[in-house]
Amino acid sequence: MKSLCRALLVLNVLYCLLAAAENNLPGWHMFEDVQRVDYTLADRDGTAIDVRAYLPRGAHLVDDQELPDIVRFVCEKEPSRAPFTFENRRRGTRAVLDPSAGCQVRRAPR
């Protein structure tokens, strides 16, 4: 059993080295293609809010298409901090969210 574990360890290390050098194998290179989510969310005082704090533990924000739903959730959970200003710099959009308007994204002039 000990020799099997050692053999698996050696194979795993060799695979990791190969995956680091070869782009076609699954490995750390797959994380290079994840686009950076470039946004800002601020409350009425201008205090920045990190939406990641509202995600379940272990969840990762890798797609900015999920942002409007998460921002709406923050708006509904924290009505005392409204209105919120949400800006998605990658898409070039800016919106104001207010609980009195159902936390719906309303476009604001830039």
N, C-alpha and C positions, 0 to 999 in steps of 0.2 A: 504494500500500500504506500509506503514511504517513497519508493522509487517512482510510482505513478504520479504522486504529487509533485515530485521534483521535475519529472518530465513535462507535466502540464505547466509548471511555473516557467521552465525554460522555453517551451513553445509560446506561452503567453508573452514573455519578454521579447522573443524574436518577432512575433506578430506586431507588437507595439512599435518596435524599431522599423519594421517594414511599412507599417501604416503611416508612420511619421514621414517616411521618404516617398511613398507612392500615393499620388492623389486619388487614384481610383478605388482604393480600399477604404472601408469605413474607419474612421479614426478622428483625430482632433481636427482634421481639415474641414469636417462638416460644420464646425462652429465658425469658420471663417466666412461662410455665406450668409449668416444671420445678419440682417440689416439692423442698424442701430435705430431704436425707437426714439425719435427726437421730438419732444413735446414739452409744454409747460402747462401747469395747472396752478392757478393762484386763487386764493379766497378774496373777499372784499377788501381786506387790508393789504393785499399784495403779497401775502405770505405763500411761499411755494409749497405745494402739496405733492408728495411722492405717492403715486397711485399704487406702487408696489406694496405699500404698507396695508392696502385693503385687499390684496390678493391672498388666497389660501397659502399656507406654508408649503413650500416646494414648487409653487407655480412660477412660471417665468413668462415675462411679457416679451414676445418676440415678433409680434405683428401689430402694426398700428391700426388695423381695422377693428381690433378689439377695444381700442381706447374709448370711443364714444359711449359704449355700454358701461365701461368701468367708471368713467367720469360721471355718468348719470347716476350710478350707484353711490358714488361719493357725495353727490349733490343731495340725494335722498337721505343719506345717513347723517349728514352734517348741515342741516338747514340753517343753523344759527350762523354759519360762516358764509352764507350766500350773499350776493351773487358770486359765481365762480367764472373766471376767465380761462378758457381752454384754447391753447394754440398748438396746432400740429404743424411744425415748421417744414417737415418733409413734404406734406401735401399743400402747404401754403394756406391753411385755413385757420380762422379765428372765430370763436363762438363765446357767447355769454349764456350761462345756465342759471336759472332761478327756480326755486321750488314753487313759487306762485304761478309759474308757467309750466308746471309739470316736469321741470328739469329737462326739458327738451332743448336740443341744440338750436340756438337762434344765431344766424350769421351776424357778425358785427363788422363794421367797416374797419379796414386796416389802417 
